[in-house]
Amino acid sequence: MTTPRLCVLAAVAVLALAGCGSPSTGTDPAGPPADEPAVLAAYGLTGLDGREIVDRLERMPVDSRHPDLVASVRPGHLVLSRAGSDEQTVVDLPADQFYLSVAPYRHRTHDCHFHSLTTCRGELAGGKLQVTITDRDSGEVLVDEVTETFDNGFAGFWLPRGINATIHVRHGEYSASEDIATGPDDPTCLTTLHLRSHH
């Protein structure tokens, strides 16, 4: 396994702490490789690759999360920073995988484009979901499982890059479907699955 590219760079834009990230109008952060950034050590993430960091932070109980850590999932990388700092640490995500975090809702939701692992909150924390994700071009079923949302109300899925798919979610007698895509400009956060009863 190759070591993920890490770099520390000046912030291009400040991420809002109150909610999820919006699309940036600037270019993706880039910079020279660096030694293990201090931000990873400060939050117990030393030695983890991008996927491992995403999985650890997403599954962390809300009460245990660091209020000053900002972690934004982009299509190709993870951007980490400390609140009030003008530096960002960028960690590559797997080249062939796309992380999509999904928060179905019944009554309330929020706008989201780039998922924030530390500040995004969904309505259905600990909710049991039946999830099916199907590639619209090939018909291949990529996900077909019963899962439970994390403490933040989201469920996360690692999908192939560069596909068009449909996600169907059922929560008890309520369900919702939506088309998704996993290209370089697509959102990593899905908060528009409005669960409705079909009875």
Backbone as a chain_set.jsonl record, in Angstrom:
{"seq": "MTTPRLCVLAAVAVLALAGCGSPSTGTDPAGPPADEPAVLAAYGLTGLDGREIVDRLERMPVDSRHPDLVASVRPGHLVLSRAGSDEQTVVDLPADQFYLSVAPYRHRTHDCHFHSLTTCRGELAGGKLQVTITDRDSGEVLVDEVTETFDNGFAGFWLPRGINATIHVRHGEYSASEDIATGPDDPTCLTTLHLRSHH", "coords": {"N": [[0.847, -1.191, 0.0], [0.635, 2.17, -0.879], [2.014, 5.168, 0.554], [-0.132, 7.748, 1.591], [-0.372, 10.929, -0.073], [0.594, 13.797, 1.614], [0.097, 17.148, 2.567], [0.751, 20.452, 3.715], [-0.797, 23.539, 3.625], [-1.598, 26.968, 2.817], [-4.755, 28.24, 3.701], [-7.371, 28.366, 1.347], [-10.023, 29.013, 1.482], [-12.242, 29.594, 4.194], [-13.752, 27.047, 6.021], [-17.122, 26.66, 6.945], [-18.109, 26.317, 10.3], [-20.546, 25.682, 11.27], [-22.026, 23.972, 9.715], [-22.316, 21.865, 6.794], [-19.917, 21.575, 4.049], [-19.68, 23.795, 1.216], [-19.562, 23.957, -2.43], [-16.344, 24.834, -3.612], [-15.109, 27.758, -5.211], [-12.588, 28.078, -6.046], [-9.417, 26.563, -7.078], [-8.502, 23.123, -6.468], [-6.739, 22.372, -3.428], [-3.19, 22.23, -3.509], [0.186, 21.154, -3.228], [3.616, 20.798, -2.099], [4.868, 17.545, -1.088], [4.939, 16.686, 2.387], [6.32, 16.07, 5.687], [4.716, 14.025, 8.213], [1.896, 15.782, 9.113], [1.291, 18.036, 11.882], [-1.358, 18.267, 12.649], [-2.526, 15.761, 12.293], [-1.319, 14.193, 14.262], [-2.22, 15.56, 16.504], [-4.877, 14.882, 16.717], [-4.971, 12.162, 16.971], [-4.6, 10.711, 14.582], [-2.364, 9.856, 13.314], [-0.448, 7.94, 11.043], [-2.581, 6.821, 9.702], [-4.308, 6.134, 6.627], [-6.083, 7.977, 4.016], [-8.69, 6.847, 3.67], [-8.984, 5.422, 6.057], [-8.934, 7.496, 7.927], [-11.279, 8.909, 7.245], [-13.226, 6.92, 7.786], [-12.828, 6.538, 10.544], [-13.38, 9.091, 11.704], [-16.012, 9.518, 10.83], [-17.434, 7.553, 12.181], [-17.172, 8.231, 14.805], [-18.548, 8.924, 18.025], [-20.802, 11.668, 18.482], [-20.495, 13.245, 20.812], [-17.863, 12.792, 21.383], [-16.365, 14.06, 19.524], [-13.924, 16.339, 18.179], [-14.243, 19.703, 18.74], [-12.784, 21.677, 17.466], [-11.728, 20.664, 15.151], [-11.796, 20.542, 11.67], [-12.978, 18.676, 9.031], [-13.184, 17.978, 5.804], [-14.7, 16.197, 3.216], [-13.684, 15.708, -0.011], [-14.087, 14.956, -3.566], [-11.646, 13.668, -4.329], [-9.889, 13.828, -2.222], [-9.169, 14.427, 1.283], [-9.67, 17.172, 3.358], [-8.199, 18.659, 6.071], [-8.269, 20.772, 8.919], [-7.55, 23.074, 11.619], [-9.851, 24.868, 13.605], [-9.81, 28.325, 13.16], [-7.241, 28.329, 12.204], [-4.875, 29.066, 9.585], [-3.917, 27.111, 7.991], [-4.074, 24.13, 6.026], [-4.387, 20.583, 5.868], [-3.964, 18.142, 3.487], [-5.098, 15.024, 2.515], [-4.784, 12.301, 0.421], [-7.452, 10.421, -1.029], [-8.522, 7.032, -1.9], [-7.684, 6.301, -5.286], [-9.487, 5.033, -6.937], [-11.908, 5.112, -5.68], [-14.857, 6.602, -4.269], [-16.193, 8.57, -1.76], [-19.354, 8.67, -0.419], [-21.568, 10.268, 1.659], [-24.583, 9.832, 3.316], [-27.632, 11.22, 4.375], [-30.645, 10.483, 5.017], [-33.954, 11.897, 5.49], [-36.924, 12.776, 7.352], [-38.299, 15.035, 8.348], [-36.588, 17.308, 8.653], [-33.727, 18.888, 7.164], [-30.537, 19.851, 5.709], [-28.6, 22.031, 3.589], [-25.95, 20.719, 1.656], [-22.779, 20.011, 0.249], [-19.963, 19.251, 0.117], [-19.115, 16.807, 2.312], [-18.874, 17.28, 5.786], [-17.012, 15.751, 8.164], [-16.969, 16.303, 10.824], [-18.834, 18.248, 11.554], [-21.303, 18.052, 10.204], [-24.729, 17.173, 10.598], [-27.28, 14.779, 10.63], [-30.795, 13.926, 10.566], [-31.626, 11.362, 11.417], [-30.179, 9.817, 13.566], [-28.665, 6.787, 14.406], [-30.533, 5.322, 12.992], [-32.155, 2.596, 11.336], [-31.521, 1.452, 8.116], [-32.47, 0.257, 4.907], [-30.542, -0.092, 2.165], [-30.016, 0.343, -1.268], [-27.862, 0.58, -3.978], [-27.5, 1.182, -7.327], [-25.76, 0.816, -10.34], [-26.469, 2.861, -13.001], [-25.803, 2.587, -15.686], [-24.674, 0.021, -16.162], [-26.339, -1.629, -14.738], [-25.489, -3.024, -12.566], [-25.687, -4.027, -9.189], [-24.427, -2.267, -6.647], [-24.477, -1.795, -3.921], [-26.301, -3.436, -1.457], [-27.798, -3.642, 1.282], [-28.587, -3.812, 4.803], [-28.193, -1.228, 6.994], [-27.017, 0.91, 9.675], [-27.437, 4.251, 10.605], [-24.789, 6.472, 11.552], [-23.8, 8.124, 14.632], [-23.958, 10.752, 13.917], [-26.07, 10.864, 12.197], [-25.659, 10.104, 9.579], [-24.972, 7.762, 6.91], [-22.294, 6.072, 5.432], [-20.776, 5.369, 2.229], [-18.455, 3.661, 0.227], [-17.828, 4.01, -3.068], [-17.391, 3.08, -6.579], [-15.325, 5.226, -8.574], [-16.421, 7.679, -10.971], [-19.012, 6.931, -11.908], [-22.536, 6.689, -12.771], [-25.37, 6.454, -10.83], [-28.183, 5.042, -8.989], [-29.659, 5.597, -5.898], [-31.523, 3.916, -3.466], [-33.412, 4.152, -0.583], [-34.799, 2.739, 2.308], [-36.68, 3.197, 5.232], [-38.219, 1.766, 7.658], [-41.616, 2.127, 7.016], [-41.129, 4.114, 5.251], [-39.614, 5.617, 2.354], [-37.15, 6.564, -0.149], [-35.726, 7.707, -3.222], [-32.962, 8.545, -5.369], [-31.008, 9.913, -8.033], [-27.485, 9.645, -8.373], [-23.996, 10.596, -8.722], [-20.474, 9.986, -9.235], [-18.326, 11.613, -9.993], [-15.491, 13.922, -10.589], [-16.45, 16.419, -9.818], [-18.657, 16.037, -8.316], [-21.011, 15.991, -5.526], [-20.102, 14.987, -2.187], [-21.832, 14.569, -0.242], [-25.087, 13.76, 0.639], [-28.122, 15.006, 1.23], [-30.733, 15.185, 0.536], [-32.588, 13.172, 0.375], [-35.718, 12.607, 0.837], [-37.669, 10.977, 2.964], [-40.65, 9.27, 2.467], [-43.938, 8.048, 3.134], [-45.474, 5.32, 1.467], [-47.831, 4.144, 1.804]], "CA": [[0.0, 0.0, 0.0], [1.442, 3.358, -0.957], [1.744, 6.159, 1.579], [-0.916, 8.828, 1.013], [0.294, 12.214, -0.195], [0.179, 14.731, 2.634], [0.709, 18.457, 2.409], [0.227, 21.527, 4.522], [-0.849, 24.687, 2.757], [-2.409, 28.082, 3.275], [-6.17, 28.038, 3.406], [-7.94, 29.138, 0.253], [-11.31, 29.492, 1.99], [-12.542, 29.1, 5.541], [-14.931, 26.185, 6.071], [-18.074, 27.035, 7.99], [-18.149, 25.332, 11.368], [-21.914, 25.404, 11.672], [-22.706, 22.996, 8.877], [-21.524, 21.142, 5.818], [-19.179, 22.41, 3.126], [-20.244, 24.138, -0.079], [-18.56, 23.862, -3.491], [-15.378, 25.919, -3.663], [-14.956, 28.352, -6.534], [-11.175, 28.072, -6.387], [-8.865, 25.281, -7.481], [-8.223, 22.215, -5.371], [-5.444, 22.62, -2.805], [-2.06, 21.425, -3.983], [1.419, 21.622, -2.628], [4.661, 19.793, -2.041], [4.75, 16.566, -0.004], [5.534, 17.098, 3.653], [6.32, 15.044, 6.716], [3.409, 13.869, 8.854], [1.488, 17.066, 9.686], [0.996, 18.042, 13.312], [-2.793, 18.132, 12.887], [-2.857, 14.342, 12.403], [-0.893, 13.741, 15.59], [-3.024, 16.228, 17.532], [-6.199, 14.257, 16.826], [-4.843, 10.711, 17.014], [-4.77, 10.176, 13.238], [-1.049, 9.537, 12.758], [-0.273, 6.613, 10.465], [-3.779, 6.374, 8.993], [-4.466, 6.669, 5.282], [-7.272, 8.801, 3.873], [-9.912, 6.085, 3.918], [-9.04, 5.094, 7.483], [-9.298, 8.719, 8.648], [-12.7, 9.143, 6.99], [-14.023, 5.929, 8.507], [-12.728, 6.757, 11.995], [-14.077, 10.315, 12.1], [-17.448, 9.372, 10.569], [-18.019, 6.653, 13.173], [-16.932, 8.733, 16.161], [-19.73, 9.505, 18.666], [-20.831, 13.129, 18.39], [-19.975, 13.836, 22.048], [-16.419, 12.585, 21.454], [-15.715, 14.753, 18.41], [-13.13, 17.517, 18.524], [-14.968, 20.86, 18.218], [-11.921, 22.571, 16.686], [-11.231, 19.976, 13.957], [-12.635, 20.614, 10.48], [-12.567, 17.607, 8.112], [-14.082, 18.071, 4.654], [-14.461, 15.149, 2.223], [-13.806, 16.117, -1.405], [-14.102, 13.749, -4.396], [-10.369, 12.973, -4.432], [-9.03, 13.993, -1.055], [-9.728, 14.876, 2.55], [-9.039, 18.416, 3.805], [-8.3, 18.808, 7.515], [-7.703, 21.999, 9.474], [-8.015, 23.445, 12.947], [-10.625, 26.105, 13.603], [-9.003, 29.513, 13.399], [-5.916, 28.203, 11.602], [-4.82, 29.37, 8.156], [-3.259, 25.998, 7.318], [-4.867, 22.939, 5.749], [-3.678, 19.354, 5.562], [-4.696, 17.409, 2.461], [-4.759, 13.605, 2.463], [-5.414, 11.659, -0.733], [-8.352, 9.283, -0.884], [-8.202, 6.034, -2.923], [-7.867, 6.818, -6.637], [-10.601, 4.361, -7.618], [-13.079, 5.091, -4.81], [-15.537, 7.872, -3.992], [-16.949, 8.438, -0.513], [-20.625, 9.382, -0.38], [-22.217, 10.199, 2.96], [-26.009, 9.991, 3.038], [-28.466, 11.478, 5.551], [-32.078, 10.564, 4.705], [-34.685, 12.642, 6.506], [-38.389, 12.839, 7.267], [-38.847, 16.351, 8.689], [-35.675, 18.442, 8.514], [-32.433, 18.586, 6.561], [-29.718, 21.042, 5.49], [-27.847, 22.016, 2.343], [-24.614, 20.135, 1.825], [-22.104, 19.585, -0.99], [-18.833, 18.465, 0.605], [-19.461, 16.326, 3.647], [-17.996, 17.568, 6.919], [-17.013, 14.611, 9.083], [-16.992, 16.755, 12.217], [-19.903, 19.197, 11.874], [-22.591, 17.716, 9.584], [-25.652, 16.393, 11.42], [-28.499, 14.347, 9.988], [-31.94, 13.787, 11.464], [-31.906, 10.0, 11.872], [-29.047, 9.174, 14.238], [-28.962, 5.429, 14.851], [-31.677, 4.779, 12.273], [-31.884, 1.417, 10.51], [-31.838, 1.717, 6.714], [-32.217, -0.698, 3.822], [-29.958, 0.742, 1.11], [-29.616, -0.27, -2.53], [-27.25, 1.509, -4.931], [-27.396, 0.457, -8.588], [-25.133, 1.514, -11.471], [-27.513, 3.057, -14.001], [-25.329, 2.202, -17.011], [-24.454, -1.423, -16.269], [-27.346, -2.374, -13.999], [-24.87, -3.734, -11.451], [-26.044, -3.606, -7.841], [-23.172, -1.99, -5.945], [-24.752, -1.896, -2.487], [-27.612, -3.981, -1.109], [-27.541, -4.002, 2.669], [-29.23, -3.113, 5.907], [-27.158, -0.551, 7.76], [-27.515, 1.834, 10.682], [-26.746, 5.532, 10.522], [-23.881, 6.768, 12.651], [-24.303, 9.054, 15.637], [-24.203, 12.048, 13.271], [-27.229, 10.759, 11.331], [-25.245, 9.776, 8.22], [-24.416, 6.453, 6.569], [-21.288, 6.322, 4.399], [-20.564, 4.301, 1.262], [-17.339, 3.785, -0.704], [-18.33, 3.606, -4.378], [-16.427, 3.271, -7.662], [-15.279, 6.56, -9.166], [-16.814, 7.892, -12.353], [-20.224, 6.202, -12.289], [-23.866, 7.248, -12.535], [-26.083, 5.401, -10.101], [-29.407, 5.403, -8.284], [-29.716, 5.097, -4.527], [-32.864, 3.743, -2.904], [-33.313, 3.986, 0.864], [-36.053, 2.472, 3.02], [-36.602, 3.302, 6.692], [-39.555, 1.363, 8.058], [-42.576, 2.251, 5.917], [-40.767, 5.298, 4.476], [-38.545, 5.345, 1.393], [-36.774, 7.651, -1.051], [-34.75, 7.347, -4.259], [-32.36, 9.703, -6.035], [-29.857, 9.643, -8.879], [-26.219, 10.177, -7.861], [-22.836, 10.404, -9.593], [-19.231, 9.983, -8.456], [-17.286, 12.26, -10.783], [-14.592, 14.822, -9.866], [-17.134, 17.623, -9.357], [-19.917, 15.659, -7.683], [-21.046, 16.138, -4.065], [-19.804, 13.832, -1.331], [-22.828, 14.654, 0.819], [-26.447, 13.674, 0.094], [-29.068, 15.32, 2.309], [-32.02, 15.502, -0.108], [-33.425, 11.98, 0.328], [-36.86, 12.858, 1.694], [-38.39, 9.726, 3.199], [-42.106, 9.434, 2.454], [-44.7, 6.827, 3.226], [-46.18, 4.975, 0.245], [-49.028, 3.389, 2.207]], "C": [[0.88, 1.237, 0.0], [1.042, 4.341, 0.127], [0.955, 7.299, 0.976], [-0.129, 10.12, 0.965], [-0.275, 13.15, 0.853], [0.813, 16.069, 2.349], [0.006, 19.462, 3.291], [0.289, 22.772, 3.682], [-1.731, 25.759, 3.331], [-3.847, 27.86, 2.858], [-6.607, 28.934, 2.264], [-9.255, 29.742, 0.692], [-11.538, 28.883, 3.355], [-13.797, 28.257, 5.484], [-15.834, 26.616, 7.209], [-18.159, 25.937, 9.026], [-19.572, 24.898, 11.679], [-22.588, 24.32, 10.857], [-21.767, 22.331, 7.925], [-20.872, 22.101, 4.843], [-19.936, 22.648, 1.84], [-19.166, 24.022, -1.146], [-17.626, 25.065, -3.467], [-15.282, 26.448, -5.079], [-13.501, 28.384, -6.96], [-10.72, 26.697, -6.837], [-8.637, 24.421, -6.267], [-6.872, 22.542, -4.761], [-4.384, 21.701, -3.383], [-0.798, 21.982, -3.357], [2.426, 20.502, -2.555], [4.415, 18.796, -0.926], [5.445, 17.055, 1.244], [5.577, 15.906, 4.589], [4.944, 15.01, 7.362], [3.003, 15.181, 9.535], [1.089, 16.941, 11.153], [-0.484, 17.827, 13.576], [-3.198, 16.663, 13.014], [-2.486, 13.798, 13.778], [-1.792, 14.316, 16.676], [-4.361, 15.535, 17.75], [-6.146, 12.736, 16.726], [-4.982, 10.028, 15.673], [-3.452, 9.8, 12.572], [-1.008, 8.108, 12.234], [-1.467, 6.092, 9.704], [-3.788, 6.933, 7.572], [-5.8, 7.403, 5.19], [-8.559, 8.065, 4.186], [-10.06, 5.77, 5.401], [-9.434, 6.316, 8.318], [-10.786, 9.01, 8.483], [-13.547, 8.196, 7.827], [-13.987, 6.165, 10.015], [-13.538, 7.98, 12.422], [-15.583, 10.19, 11.898], [-18.131, 8.551, 11.662], [-17.885, 7.164, 14.61], [-18.226, 9.29, 16.77], [-19.657, 11.028, 18.673], [-20.211, 13.767, 19.627], [-18.458, 13.698, 22.178], [-15.656, 13.355, 20.376], [-15.006, 16.015, 18.881], [-13.792, 18.756, 17.927], [-14.119, 21.784, 17.354], [-11.328, 21.903, 15.451], [-12.257, 20.092, 12.838], [-12.11, 19.586, 9.493], [-13.58, 17.524, 6.984], [-13.716, 17.03, 3.607], [-14.723, 15.712, 0.83], [-13.771, 14.855, -2.27], [-12.78, 12.987, -4.439], [-9.491, 13.038, -3.21], [-9.824, 14.469, 0.15], [-8.95, 16.112, 2.99], [-9.284, 18.575, 5.298], [-7.659, 20.118, 7.941], [-8.222, 22.186, 10.89], [-8.786, 24.746, 12.838], [-9.72, 27.277, 13.956], [-7.618, 29.464, 12.798], [-5.98, 28.546, 10.126], [-4.082, 28.28, 7.387], [-4.247, 24.844, 7.128], [-3.939, 21.773, 5.48], [-4.54, 18.555, 4.599], [-4.185, 15.974, 2.415], [-5.511, 12.979, 1.292], [-6.361, 10.549, -0.298], [-8.057, 8.29, -1.998], [-8.582, 6.521, -4.329], [-9.077, 6.227, -7.341], [-11.89, 4.358, -6.797], [-13.574, 6.507, -4.509], [-16.351, 7.672, -2.727], [-18.189, 9.31, -0.571], [-21.258, 9.17, 0.983], [-23.669, 10.648, 2.803], [-26.778, 10.191, 4.348], [-29.923, 11.603, 5.124], [-32.807, 11.315, 5.826], [-36.186, 12.525, 6.286], [-38.899, 14.26, 7.437], [-37.887, 17.505, 8.434], [-34.345, 17.97, 7.92], [-31.652, 19.887, 6.418], [-29.018, 20.908, 4.152], [-26.443, 21.479, 2.601], [-24.055, 19.748, 0.469], [-20.898, 18.704, -0.652], [-19.094, 18.09, 2.06], [-18.408, 16.716, 4.677], [-18.117, 16.443, 7.931], [-17.203, 15.042, 10.535], [-18.175, 17.652, 12.555], [-21.249, 18.858, 11.256], [-23.438, 16.862, 10.536], [-26.896, 16.05, 10.607], [-29.588, 14.107, 11.022], [-32.022, 12.415, 12.129], [-30.674, 9.324, 12.472], [-29.465, 7.798, 14.73], [-30.158, 4.81, 14.169], [-31.3, 3.607, 11.394], [-32.393, 1.674, 9.09], [-31.598, 0.48, 5.86], [-31.765, 0.137, 2.624], [-29.587, -0.11, -0.095], [-29.048, 0.821, -3.432], [-26.946, 0.724, -6.198], [-26.762, 1.341, -9.656], [-26.159, 1.635, -12.598], [-27.092, 2.605, -15.393], [-25.221, 0.694, -17.172], [-25.565, -2.248, -15.628], [-26.795, -3.127, -12.803], [-25.324, -3.153, -10.113], [-24.755, -3.482, -7.029], [-23.31, -2.139, -4.44], [-26.154, -2.46, -2.325], [-27.496, -4.498, 0.315], [-28.46, -3.247, 3.622], [-28.108, -2.516, 6.75], [-27.811, 0.377, 8.774], [-26.741, 3.134, 10.58], [-25.873, 5.738, 11.758], [-24.515, 7.792, 13.59], [-24.6, 10.435, 15.047], [-25.39, 12.011, 12.299], [-26.923, 10.417, 9.887], [-24.853, 8.298, 8.113], [-23.481, 6.67, 5.391], [-21.057, 5.108, 3.517], [-19.367, 4.636, 0.373], [-17.786, 3.182, -2.033], [-17.243, 3.75, -5.43], [-16.47, 4.717, -8.171], [-15.861, 6.54, -10.57], [-18.049, 7.139, -12.8], [-21.449, 7.094, -12.114], [-24.697, 6.136, -11.911], [-27.386, 5.951, -9.535], [-29.352, 4.79, -6.889], [-31.176, 5.034, -4.086], [-32.698, 3.413, -1.431], [-34.7, 3.735, 1.432], [-35.783, 2.519, 4.522], [-37.999, 3.01, 7.232], [-40.493, 1.432, 6.864], [-42.262, 3.426, 4.999], [-39.616, 4.97, 3.527], [-38.298, 6.572, 0.528], [-35.749, 7.127, -2.042], [-34.206, 8.619, -4.89], [-31.207, 9.232, -6.914], [-28.629, 10.324, -8.286], [-25.132, 9.955, -8.904], [-21.575, 10.555, -8.751], [-18.075, 10.533, -9.282], [-16.482, 13.256, -9.964], [-15.258, 16.08, -9.326], [-18.422, 17.314, -8.59], [-19.853, 15.779, -6.162], [-20.719, 14.834, -3.347], [-20.833, 13.713, -0.216], [-24.206, 14.657, 0.187], [-27.445, 13.856, 1.232], [-30.463, 15.617, 1.763], [-32.915, 14.276, -0.276], [-34.575, 12.131, 1.319], [-37.695, 11.58, 1.805], [-39.891, 9.987, 3.298], [-42.768, 8.065, 2.532], [-45.448, 6.589, 1.924], [-47.413, 4.123, 0.556], [-50.261, 4.253, 2.038]], "O": [[1.795, 1.334, 0.818], [-0.105, 4.361, 0.571], [1.34, 7.793, -0.084], [0.687, 10.39, 1.846], [-1.493, 13.284, 0.971], [1.968, 16.122, 1.925], [-1.185, 19.338, 3.576], [1.323, 23.051, 3.076], [-2.527, 25.498, 4.233], [-4.114, 27.344, 1.772], [-6.259, 30.114, 2.217], [-9.573, 30.87, 0.315], [-11.075, 27.778, 3.636], [-14.814, 28.704, 4.952], [-15.364, 26.903, 8.31], [-18.269, 24.76, 8.683], [-19.779, 23.85, 12.291], [-23.625, 23.797, 11.266], [-20.568, 22.23, 8.185], [-21.211, 23.283, 4.797], [-20.737, 21.815, 1.415], [-17.98, 23.99, -0.82], [-18.082, 26.199, -3.318], [-15.363, 25.683, -6.04], [-13.204, 28.686, -8.116], [-11.526, 25.776, -6.963], [-8.584, 24.929, -5.147], [-5.951, 22.944, -5.473], [-4.652, 20.543, -3.703], [-0.737, 23.159, -2.999], [2.117, 19.366, -2.915], [3.813, 19.149, 0.088], [6.444, 17.769, 1.16], [4.962, 14.871, 4.333], [4.103, 15.867, 7.089], [3.696, 15.642, 10.442], [0.619, 15.897, 11.603], [-0.848, 17.267, 14.611], [-4.119, 16.346, 13.767], [-3.244, 13.039, 14.381], [-2.094, 13.638, 17.659], [-4.92, 15.593, 18.846], [-7.153, 12.094, 16.43], [-5.433, 8.884, 15.61], [-3.43, 9.462, 11.389], [-1.474, 7.179, 12.895], [-1.388, 5.018, 9.108], [-3.339, 8.054, 7.332], [-6.558, 7.449, 6.158], [-9.425, 8.59, 4.886], [-11.164, 5.848, 5.94], [-10.174, 6.194, 9.295], [-11.475, 9.319, 9.454], [-14.483, 8.626, 8.502], [-15.004, 6.009, 10.691], [-14.295, 7.917, 13.39], [-16.356, 10.702, 12.708], [-19.274, 8.825, 12.025], [-18.443, 6.566, 15.53], [-18.935, 10.048, 16.107], [-18.584, 11.607, 18.849], [-19.469, 14.741, 19.503], [-17.834, 14.395, 22.978], [-14.427, 13.302, 20.33], [-15.421, 16.666, 19.839], [-13.893, 18.851, 16.704], [-14.658, 22.587, 16.593], [-10.505, 22.51, 14.765], [-13.434, 19.783, 13.024], [-10.929, 19.609, 9.147], [-14.701, 17.056, 7.18], [-12.572, 16.971, 3.156], [-15.836, 16.139, 0.522], [-13.454, 13.78, -1.761], [-12.793, 11.764, -4.573], [-8.454, 12.378, -3.156], [-10.987, 14.858, 0.043], [-7.719, 16.105, 2.996], [-10.43, 18.62, 5.744], [-6.634, 20.525, 7.395], [-9.191, 21.553, 11.307], [-8.416, 25.629, 12.065], [-8.962, 27.226, 14.925], [-6.882, 30.449, 12.866], [-7.01, 28.346, 9.482], [-3.665, 28.501, 6.25], [-5.13, 24.616, 7.955], [-2.847, 21.941, 4.936], [-5.718, 18.319, 4.867], [-2.983, 15.739, 2.29], [-6.73, 13.113, 1.186], [-6.104, 9.834, 0.67], [-7.396, 8.659, -2.969], [-9.66, 7.079, -4.532], [-9.635, 6.85, -8.245], [-12.857, 3.688, -7.161], [-12.804, 7.468, -4.5], [-17.115, 6.712, -2.625], [-18.103, 10.525, -0.748], [-21.462, 8.035, 1.414], [-23.948, 11.704, 2.234], [-26.602, 9.436, 5.305], [-30.398, 12.714, 4.89], [-32.338, 11.361, 6.963], [-36.652, 12.218, 5.189], [-39.836, 14.662, 6.747], [-38.325, 18.584, 8.035], [-33.902, 16.841, 8.134], [-32.064, 20.916, 6.953], [-28.858, 19.802, 3.637], [-25.836, 21.756, 3.635], [-24.778, 19.213, -0.371], [-20.823, 17.553, -1.082], [-19.271, 18.953, 2.919], [-17.211, 16.512, 4.472], [-19.189, 16.208, 8.489], [-17.56, 14.223, 11.382], [-18.498, 17.81, 13.732], [-22.269, 19.342, 11.747], [-22.931, 15.951, 11.191], [-27.493, 16.92, 9.972], [-29.317, 14.09, 12.223], [-32.441, 12.313, 13.282], [-30.185, 8.341, 11.916], [-30.493, 7.653, 15.392], [-30.749, 3.868, 14.697], [-30.239, 3.615, 10.77], [-33.544, 2.062, 8.891], [-30.633, -0.254, 6.072], [-32.518, 0.974, 2.128], [-28.933, -1.145, 0.035], [-29.675, 1.862, -3.626], [-26.227, -0.274, -6.161], [-27.18, 2.482, -9.852], [-26.662, 0.626, -13.093], [-27.951, 2.269, -16.208], [-25.628, 0.146, -18.197], [-25.72, -3.43, -15.937], [-27.546, -3.8, -12.096], [-25.344, -1.936, -9.93], [-24.08, -4.476, -6.763], [-22.372, -2.558, -3.762], [-27.089, -2.008, -2.987], [-27.137, -5.655, 0.534], [-29.021, -2.202, 3.292], [-27.188, -3.221, 7.165], [-29.021, 0.6, 8.733], [-25.514, 3.118, 10.478], [-26.174, 5.25, 12.848], [-25.63, 8.259, 13.359], [-25.392, 11.197, 15.603], [-25.686, 13.014, 11.65], [-27.822, 10.434, 9.046], [-24.456, 7.674, 9.097], [-23.832, 7.377, 4.446], [-21.129, 3.968, 3.975], [-19.267, 5.739, -0.165], [-18.086, 1.99, -2.113], [-16.267, 4.467, -5.208], [-17.528, 5.346, -8.193], [-15.805, 5.527, -11.268], [-18.135, 6.741, -13.962], [-21.411, 8.106, -11.414], [-24.721, 5.011, -12.411], [-27.656, 7.151, -9.593], [-29.037, 3.611, -6.727], [-31.952, 5.965, -4.301], [-31.943, 2.511, -1.067], [-35.658, 4.425, 1.085], [-34.802, 1.964, 5.015], [-38.858, 3.891, 7.263], [-40.203, 0.86, 5.813], [-43.024, 3.715, 4.076], [-38.751, 4.154, 3.845], [-39.114, 7.492, 0.475], [-34.991, 6.208, -1.733], [-34.891, 9.64, -4.945], [-30.515, 8.27, -6.581], [-28.714, 11.435, -7.763], [-25.33, 9.208, -9.863], [-21.6, 11.174, -7.687], [-16.975, 9.98, -9.269], [-16.746, 13.431, -8.775], [-14.692, 16.748, -8.46], [-19.184, 18.22, -8.255], [-18.776, 15.682, -5.574], [-21.015, 13.74, -3.828], [-20.714, 12.851, 0.655], [-24.477, 15.462, -0.704], [-27.598, 12.983, 2.087], [-31.282, 16.23, 2.449], [-33.906, 14.338, -1.004], [-34.426, 11.822, 2.501], [-38.343, 11.164, 0.844], [-40.346, 10.805, 4.097], [-42.228, 7.064, 2.061], [-45.993, 7.523, 1.336], [-47.964, 3.466, -0.327], [-51.372, 3.805, 2.323]]}, "num_chains": 1, "name": "protein.A"}
